[in-house]
Amino acid sequence: MRPSSQIEMKCWFCPLSFKTRRQLKNHLASAPHKRLSLICVWCPEEKSYRRMVDLKEHITANHRSKIELLPYSFLSENNGFWMANYLETYAKVVAPSNENSQEAMKARIEVLEFIQRVGNSIRNKDEWIQGWKCSKEIIKCAIEEEVEELGQTRSHSPTRPTIYEGLALQQLTLGLGDSSAVFKLDLGVSIRFYKVCL
């Protein structure tokens, strides 16, 4: 993996570029874009917060009793995807939590209950559901863009192989005709798992 000082990440809303994903995320979260905002599912009227850390602060101060029974990861940045106002932008910079996880299912339930309770949300129930269904496609496109970008800047060399910092073997299964390896790639802001059949 290239050192973070050599990575250039471009904003797709304006001509600015950034050296790290964190800088890009901060840019997207602030004015004029404000594209990483999340809704509070427990407020009586629709309120959005710029980033997950802001939403966490609000919920801790105003809705503490609601989060006491929820999984700790309910307010994780990855789970924020399910409460994000701009799903496509959010998924491009933060990998969503697994759609079948307890925290993701709980987030979707809370959003749907919020929409029913408030009634005049900026987006209706069908728009939220459609956005959630597109999450896999959004993630796939974002990964393809990353791979394409890496492919343009690198070429394979048997004498100088690419070394990925943060890549670790998690599981190795050896058997007759059925061998596989699972690798974990820690990208700093997200973790990805890859299964390789041997």
Secondary structure by P-SEA (a helix, b strand, c coil): ccccccbbbbccccccccccaaaaaaaaaccccccccccccccccbbbbccaaaaaaaaaacccccccccccccccccccccccccaaaaaacccccccccaaaaaaaaaaaaaaaaaccccccaaaaaaaaaaaaaaaaaaaaaaaaaaaaabbbbccccccccccccccccccccccbbbbbbbcccbbbbbbbcc
